[in-house]
Each structure stands twice: as structure tokens, then as C-alpha cells.
Amino acid sequence: MSDKKVIGLTIAIIAGMIIIPTIYKVHTEHNNRLLLVVEKEFKYNAKNCFLNGECERVVTLKDLYDQGYLEEKLTNPITKKYYSDTSSINLDTNEINLIS
């Protein structure tokens, strides 16, 4: 092999070692942030419902739909599936249980 081919192959391998993990990390972080947005929206609306006296300490998605706090069904942004109406949040412990 000529020196130019070896240098070119070495540069390509090094670039691949840098680019592939970076793309994976960016994609994973993006998905985590998408899920965080859905969880924060659920928590925000549940807290508003509780503070207005229309919901209990454990709030389900069905409660939020019935009270009008959420007009569109919440979906998992990665799988595009709707969350179950029995998904809940405990406002005492801030434990979110989203069921696809």
C-alpha cells in the first residue's frame, strides 16, 4: 500500500471513531429531552388541577382530560403511541408513571 492510502485510511478511521459516538450521544440526549418535555407538561397540568381544587394528590391523565387541562392526548414522542388514561403522577413524591 502506498503512503497516501495508509494516511487516508487512518484519517477515515479516526474520523469514524469521533463521529459515530458523537451522533449516538446527540440522538440519545435529544430523545431524553423529548421525554422530559412530556413529563413536565404532565406535571405542570396536574399541579394546576390540584391547586385549583379539581384533582386529588394522585392525578391521572383521565382526570386532566375530563377537567379540560389537556385537550390533546399525550403521546410518547419517540414511539408516537398514546399514553394510557391510567397514567398517573403522585404530587407528594413527584413520581410520574406514564404507561404507553
Backbone as ProteinMPNN parsed JSONL, in Angstrom:
{"seq_chain_A": "MSDKKVIGLTIAIIAGMIIIPTIYKVHTEHNNRLLLVVEKEFKYNAKNCFLNGECERVVTLKDLYDQGYLEEKLTNPITKKYYSDTSSINLDTNEINLIS", "coords_chain_A": {"N_chain_A": [[0.832, -1.182, 0.0], [0.366, 2.241, -0.688], [1.781, 5.218, 0.774], [-0.034, 7.347, 0.789], [-2.543, 6.095, 0.719], [-2.55, 4.744, 3.149], [-2.415, 6.87, 4.965], [-4.81, 8.192, 4.31], [-6.696, 6.173, 4.946], [-6.206, 5.93, 7.682], [-6.992, 8.476, 8.602], [-9.708, 8.356, 7.944], [-10.588, 6.279, 9.64], [-10.062, 7.394, 12.18], [-11.739, 9.627, 12.067], [-14.217, 8.314, 11.912], [-14.223, 7.105, 14.423], [-14.631, 9.273, 16.019], [-16.928, 10.61, 15.038], [-19.148, 8.743, 14.988], [-19.725, 7.938, 17.79], [-20.381, 10.501, 18.719], [-22.664, 11.23, 17.252], [-24.433, 9.275, 18.196], [-24.588, 9.987, 20.928], [-25.735, 12.569, 20.785], [-28.215, 11.967, 19.625], [-29.364, 10.293, 21.595], [-29.48, 12.064, 23.786], [-31.242, 13.951, 22.751], [-33.631, 12.431, 22.541], [-34.062, 11.911, 25.275], [-34.586, 14.493, 26.2], [-36.935, 15.075, 24.809], [-38.733, 13.308, 26.063], [-38.604, 14.387, 28.626], [-39.862, 16.857, 28.279], [-42.533, 16.077, 27.838], [-43.093, 14.873, 30.301], [-42.814, 17.087, 32.014], [-44.879, 18.719, 31.093], [-47.094, 17.166, 31.781], [-46.778, 17.119, 34.581], [-46.983, 19.859, 35.19], [-49.635, 20.512, 34.405], [-51.025, 18.751, 36.065], [-50.369, 19.76, 38.573], [-51.549, 22.303, 38.429], [-54.256, 21.548, 38.252], [-54.6, 20.323, 40.755], [-54.049, 22.496, 42.496], [-56.161, 24.16, 41.889], [-58.165, 22.826, 43.076], [-59.527, 20.772, 41.825], [-58.579, 18.231, 41.478], [-57.159, 15.292, 43.04], [-54.351, 14.312, 45.196], [-53.059, 12.304, 43.799], [-52.925, 12.268, 40.473], [-54.49, 11.388, 37.466], [-54.139, 10.871, 33.902], [-56.647, 10.749, 32.763], [-58.194, 12.275, 34.54], [-57.153, 14.824, 33.983], [-57.85, 15.115, 31.297], [-60.657, 15.034, 31.512], [-61.179, 17.284, 33.111], [-60.349, 19.293, 31.459], [-57.774, 20.264, 31.327], [-55.861, 19.149, 29.704], [-56.157, 19.047, 26.31], [-55.423, 17.695, 24.034], [-54.444, 14.328, 23.454], [-51.769, 12.943, 25.304], [-48.722, 11.879, 23.905], [-46.109, 9.466, 23.434], [-43.157, 10.817, 22.454], [-41.195, 9.481, 21.067], [-41.975, 6.858, 20.28], [-44.437, 7.44, 19.262], [-46.854, 6.566, 20.315], [-49.956, 6.668, 22.083], [-50.275, 7.681, 25.492], [-51.589, 5.775, 28.195], [-54.822, 6.276, 29.715], [-54.749, 5.729, 32.37], [-52.322, 6.478, 33.303], [-50.343, 8.114, 35.733], [-49.557, 10.65, 38.228], [-47.978, 11.21, 41.267], [-48.31, 13.736, 43.385], [-47.18, 14.193, 45.867], [-44.773, 12.761, 46.013], [-43.7, 13.31, 43.553], [-43.603, 11.322, 41.653], [-43.767, 10.033, 38.509], [-45.789, 8.114, 36.443], [-45.937, 7.034, 33.491], [-47.724, 5.274, 31.185], [-47.456, 3.487, 28.265]], "CA_chain_A": [[0.0, 0.0, 0.0], [1.135, 3.474, -0.729], [1.678, 6.051, 1.968], [-1.245, 8.171, 0.701], [-3.682, 5.253, 1.078], [-2.463, 4.478, 4.583], [-2.783, 8.11, 5.662], [-6.24, 8.395, 4.073], [-7.417, 5.174, 5.728], [-6.04, 6.297, 9.093], [-7.847, 9.648, 8.849], [-11.098, 7.899, 7.894], [-10.85, 5.51, 10.857], [-10.097, 8.338, 13.305], [-12.97, 10.41, 11.925], [-15.318, 7.43, 12.288], [-14.191, 6.903, 15.87], [-15.112, 10.5, 16.657], [-18.253, 10.993, 14.558], [-20.206, 7.791, 15.339], [-20.176, 8.115, 19.181], [-20.967, 11.825, 18.888], [-24.027, 11.169, 16.724], [-25.209, 8.47, 19.137], [-24.814, 10.767, 22.141], [-26.668, 13.653, 20.464], [-29.516, 11.348, 19.412], [-29.853, 9.847, 22.901], [-29.813, 13.257, 24.581], [-32.449, 14.532, 22.143], [-34.767, 11.607, 22.968], [-34.284, 12.153, 26.705], [-35.201, 15.811, 26.361], [-38.318, 14.971, 24.34], [-39.499, 12.681, 27.14], [-38.646, 15.331, 29.74], [-40.873, 17.865, 27.959], [-43.843, 15.47, 28.067], [-43.246, 14.709, 31.75], [-43.013, 18.411, 32.626], [-46.22, 19.174, 30.733], [-48.0, 16.384, 32.617], [-46.627, 17.587, 35.963], [-47.49, 21.232, 35.265], [-51.095, 20.492, 34.353], [-51.509, 18.068, 37.27], [-50.223, 20.691, 39.694], [-52.599, 23.313, 38.277], [-55.524, 20.9, 38.583], [-54.637, 20.15, 42.207], [-54.113, 23.803, 43.16], [-57.499, 24.705, 41.67], [-59.089, 22.022, 43.857], [-60.32, 19.89, 40.969], [-57.956, 16.913, 41.448], [-56.572, 14.809, 44.291], [-52.878, 14.289, 45.207], [-52.652, 11.413, 42.713], [-53.675, 12.748, 39.312], [-54.351, 10.552, 36.272], [-54.368, 11.575, 32.646], [-58.093, 10.829, 32.563], [-58.649, 13.446, 35.3], [-56.758, 16.034, 33.264], [-58.68, 15.204, 30.091], [-62.033, 15.331, 31.918], [-61.245, 18.646, 33.65], [-60.014, 20.236, 30.395], [-56.404, 20.762, 31.418], [-55.203, 18.656, 28.498], [-57.162, 18.865, 25.27], [-54.913, 16.681, 23.127], [-53.892, 13.184, 24.179], [-50.311, 12.911, 25.396], [-48.105, 10.768, 23.196], [-44.687, 9.259, 23.59], [-42.594, 11.455, 21.263], [-40.264, 8.592, 20.367], [-42.712, 5.765, 19.645], [-45.671, 8.019, 18.725], [-48.011, 5.874, 20.873], [-50.65, 7.421, 23.117], [-50.157, 7.197, 26.858], [-52.838, 5.262, 28.747], [-55.544, 7.196, 30.595], [-54.456, 5.382, 33.764], [-51.016, 7.038, 33.677], [-50.591, 8.977, 36.879], [-48.469, 11.329, 38.923], [-48.193, 11.419, 42.69], [-47.764, 15.072, 43.648], [-46.406, 14.179, 47.11], [-43.434, 12.228, 45.745], [-43.352, 13.682, 42.186], [-43.368, 10.088, 40.892], [-44.562, 10.022, 37.285], [-45.959, 6.764, 35.919], [-46.526, 7.13, 32.163], [-47.891, 3.938, 30.602], [-47.74, 3.55, 26.83]], "C_chain_A": [[0.875, 1.242, 0.0], [0.895, 4.288, 0.544], [0.399, 6.885, 1.965], [-2.474, 7.361, 1.115], [-3.696, 4.967, 2.572], [-2.892, 5.712, 5.377], [-4.278, 8.372, 5.5], [-7.093, 7.439, 4.893], [-7.346, 5.497, 7.216], [-6.943, 7.474, 9.452], [-9.318, 9.24, 8.863], [-11.47, 7.126, 9.157], [-10.957, 6.431, 12.066], [-11.371, 9.173, 13.256], [-14.183, 9.575, 12.329], [-15.394, 7.204, 13.779], [-14.709, 8.125, 16.625], [-16.572, 10.761, 16.301], [-19.348, 10.055, 15.054], [-20.627, 7.909, 16.809], [-20.835, 9.48, 19.427], [-22.412, 11.835, 18.402], [-24.926, 10.377, 17.679], [-25.555, 9.268, 20.393], [-25.826, 11.882, 21.901], [-28.077, 13.091, 20.301], [-30.144, 10.904, 20.737], [-30.284, 11.03, 23.761], [-31.083, 13.931, 24.051], [-33.692, 13.752, 22.583], [-35.083, 11.813, 24.444], [-34.966, 13.487, 26.95], [-36.638, 15.829, 25.861], [-39.208, 14.363, 25.422], [-39.64, 13.617, 28.34], [-39.714, 16.407, 29.515], [-42.272, 17.323, 28.234], [-44.094, 15.312, 29.564], [-43.505, 16.047, 32.434], [-44.399, 18.965, 32.305], [-47.263, 18.467, 31.597], [-47.973, 16.9, 34.053], [-47.216, 18.985, 36.14], [-49.015, 21.246, 35.31], [-51.693, 19.791, 35.568], [-51.442, 18.996, 38.472], [-51.286, 21.796, 39.63], [-53.963, 22.758, 38.663], [-55.658, 20.743, 40.094], [-54.794, 21.492, 42.925], [-55.469, 24.475, 42.975], [-58.567, 23.884, 42.379], [-59.928, 21.053, 43.045], [-59.769, 18.471, 40.923], [-57.399, 16.574, 42.824], [-55.041, 14.857, 44.192], [-52.315, 13.36, 44.138], [-53.548, 11.741, 41.52], [-53.415, 11.8, 38.143], [-54.561, 11.404, 35.027], [-55.855, 11.735, 32.38], [-58.668, 12.029, 33.314], [-58.345, 14.733, 34.539], [-57.556, 16.215, 31.976], [-60.099, 15.63, 30.457], [-62.188, 16.774, 32.405], [-60.871, 19.706, 32.611], [-58.611, 20.817, 30.473], [-55.552, 20.303, 30.245], [-56.287, 18.408, 27.459], [-56.73, 17.814, 24.259], [-54.314, 15.56, 23.959], [-52.369, 13.257, 24.165], [-49.781, 11.678, 24.672], [-46.636, 10.671, 23.562], [-44.025, 9.82, 22.333], [-41.653, 10.559, 20.469], [-41.027, 7.513, 19.606], [-44.002, 6.224, 18.987], [-46.925, 7.274, 19.187], [-48.625, 6.746, 21.958], [-50.373, 6.805, 24.486], [-51.537, 6.784, 27.348], [-53.476, 6.307, 29.663], [-55.262, 6.915, 32.064], [-53.065, 5.846, 34.196], [-51.247, 8.073, 34.768], [-49.322, 9.659, 37.365], [-48.889, 11.505, 40.372], [-47.526, 12.748, 43.032], [-46.993, 15.151, 44.964], [-44.958, 13.781, 46.841], [-42.879, 12.637, 44.372], [-43.005, 12.462, 41.331], [-44.33, 10.06, 39.709], [-44.579, 8.602, 36.737], [-46.694, 6.876, 34.579], [-46.532, 5.753, 31.519], [-48.254, 4.087, 29.129], [-48.799, 2.549, 26.442]], "O_chain_A": [[1.952, 1.285, 0.594], [-0.067, 4.064, 1.278], [-0.194, 7.108, 3.021], [-3.356, 7.887, 1.792], [-4.761, 4.953, 3.189], [-3.644, 5.604, 6.346], [-4.943, 8.74, 6.468], [-8.1, 7.845, 5.473], [-8.339, 5.348, 7.929], [-7.588, 7.462, 10.5], [-10.089, 9.719, 9.695], [-12.566, 7.307, 9.687], [-11.854, 6.263, 12.892], [-12.01, 9.399, 14.284], [-15.079, 10.072, 13.012], [-16.482, 7.119, 14.349], [-15.175, 8.002, 17.758], [-17.369, 11.098, 17.176], [-20.391, 10.53, 15.504], [-21.83, 7.977, 17.062], [-21.743, 9.593, 20.251], [-23.288, 12.387, 19.068], [-26.061, 10.779, 17.935], [-26.691, 9.224, 20.865], [-26.694, 12.112, 22.744], [-29.036, 13.685, 20.793], [-31.334, 11.124, 20.963], [-31.34, 10.991, 24.391], [-31.899, 14.423, 24.831], [-34.698, 14.355, 22.956], [-36.253, 11.882, 24.822], [-35.833, 13.594, 27.817], [-37.478, 16.527, 26.429], [-40.311, 14.851, 25.668], [-40.682, 13.635, 28.996], [-40.391, 16.818, 30.458], [-43.108, 18.027, 28.8], [-45.195, 15.59, 30.04], [-44.333, 16.126, 33.341], [-45.022, 19.608, 33.149], [-48.201, 19.095, 32.086], [-49.022, 17.095, 34.668], [-47.879, 19.255, 37.142], [-49.611, 21.913, 36.156], [-52.753, 20.189, 36.052], [-52.356, 19.016, 39.297], [-51.853, 22.176, 40.654], [-54.741, 23.437, 39.333], [-56.724, 21.006, 40.65], [-55.587, 21.606, 43.86], [-55.883, 25.274, 43.815], [-59.752, 24.208, 42.293], [-60.945, 20.562, 43.534], [-60.426, 17.583, 40.38], [-57.196, 17.452, 43.661], [-54.498, 15.382, 43.22], [-51.22, 13.594, 43.626], [-54.759, 11.523, 41.552], [-52.27, 11.449, 37.86], [-55.093, 12.512, 35.096], [-56.281, 12.751, 31.83], [-59.535, 12.728, 32.789], [-59.188, 15.627, 34.461], [-57.899, 17.338, 31.607], [-60.681, 16.488, 29.793], [-63.207, 17.413, 32.143], [-61.058, 20.898, 32.858], [-58.294, 21.765, 29.755], [-54.622, 21.001, 29.841], [-57.224, 17.647, 27.699], [-57.569, 17.118, 23.688], [-53.749, 15.796, 25.027], [-51.76, 13.588, 23.148], [-50.321, 10.58, 24.807], [-46.005, 11.655, 23.947], [-44.309, 9.339, 21.236], [-41.349, 10.853, 19.313], [-40.763, 7.277, 18.428], [-44.605, 5.466, 18.227], [-47.956, 7.342, 18.519], [-47.921, 7.469, 22.663], [-50.251, 5.588, 24.628], [-52.541, 7.379, 26.958], [-52.788, 7.108, 30.296], [-55.508, 7.769, 32.915], [-52.673, 5.628, 35.342], [-52.226, 8.818, 34.732], [-48.202, 9.314, 36.987], [-50.018, 11.9, 40.662], [-46.302, 12.861, 42.971], [-46.222, 16.09, 45.16], [-44.03, 14.388, 47.376], [-41.724, 12.347, 44.059], [-42.209, 12.558, 40.397], [-45.549, 10.062, 39.883], [-43.535, 7.967, 36.583], [-47.923, 6.82, 34.535], [-45.482, 5.139, 31.33], [-49.243, 4.738, 28.79], [-49.165, 2.46, 25.271]]}, "name": "protein", "num_of_chains": 1, "seq": "MSDKKVIGLTIAIIAGMIIIPTIYKVHTEHNNRLLLVVEKEFKYNAKNCFLNGECERVVTLKDLYDQGYLEEKLTNPITKKYYSDTSSINLDTNEINLIS"}
